[in-house]
Amino acid sequence: MGVKIDQIRPGKKDTKPQKDDIVSIHLVLKLMDGVIVSDSREQDSDLGGEPLRFFVGRGNVIRGLDEALPRISLGEIVRMIVSPDFGYGSKGFHPSVPPNATLLLEVELLEINGAIP
């Protein structure tokens, strides 16, 4: 399946990240049963309440997120369904994500190379 993207809030349509851009995002990662694995806005999360910052297209995050970002506009909020082969696969991510889990992500693209909406 890969990744299915549904828009929650539009962004700047002409401003999308490309490979090797540095992006900042807020991310909520859930399992299909609704259990929240991680929420970057929460202080007690593994991200400590801070946006996630990384290079696009370098494999620093799950494949589904890496490949979806160039389709998301600056300031846009999307909901994504990520199949296991584009997520954590047959190994999962112990202890939070079981093997072969389909993931639900809510992503807000906050910044591209320092530019904000």
Buried (B, 14 or more C-beta within 10 A) or exposed (E): EEBEBEEEEEBBEEBBBEEEBEBBBBBBBBBEEEEEBBBBEEEEBEBEEEBBEBBBBEEEBBBBBBBBBEEBBBBBBBBBBBBBEBBBBEEBBEEBBEEBBEBBBBBBBBBBEEEEB
